[in-house]
């Protein structure tokens, strides 16, 4: 299997995803600097960082989630199900695959997006280390690992726990993994990093010099609300002054900003409905006389 040509264009979708991720990451970094230990379990971090969400409603798949914007960057590299020809790491069974069958195949983030977020958070956000949108883009492009496999080739349970070495990412699969005709099953994470740096050298050069400032400003306008009148906008981040005050106050956050989550969880007709959470919120509301 010939190795496909790398994406070298800094596309609009990559720029948008980078800018959105950067705005949220800098926001979370400032939040961490202000609230310290309260940051780790803050609903705001769970909503916009990991995408875990809070109050029983996930935020995975949404644009106001850094983990998902990392996915947007890898999608912009062509590493997604609609463009499987661009996926250069493949299991033996997928070496010549041209058309994906969703029942059989999987586009796997071998370096899982949640792990990428947690690592980025430790490296930059919680270390208080300065970073630019260029740094964020470079980090994701260099460190991402996406592989085309058959679902049955994913190790599970005891097999995964005993044989998966995170420093050898492809050890999580039962099949041999190839780059072109070369068996790369046992290569290390650092070796994959070098492959990515070489493969996307032209794109990384463009990323290093690109001026993201206008795109970051546009993302900020869409992602961070400008005051009470905009507080009902779905999938946005509250003003930092509000976030700092209520970083761990789940119910105040719900009542005054994340109203769409509140509606989902308390609507009996919603798939997100939760009786226990609804009752908890109503008790709080009654005790606080409306918050």
Secondary structure, 3 states (H helix, E strand, C coil): CCCCCCCCCCCHHHHHHHHHHHHHHHHHHHHHHHHHHHHCCCHHHHHHHHCCCECCECCCCCCCCHHHHHHHHHHHCCCCHHHHHHCCEEEHHHCCCCCCCCCCEEEEECCCHHHHHHHHHHHHHCCCCCCCHHHHHHHHHHHCCEEEEEHHHECCHHHHHHHCECCEHHHHECCCEEECCEECCCCCHHHHHHHHHHHCHHHHHHHHHCCCHHHHHHHHHHHECCCHHHCCCCCCECCHHHHHHCCCCHHHHHHHCCHHHHHHHHCCCCCCCCHHHHHHHHHHHHHCCCC
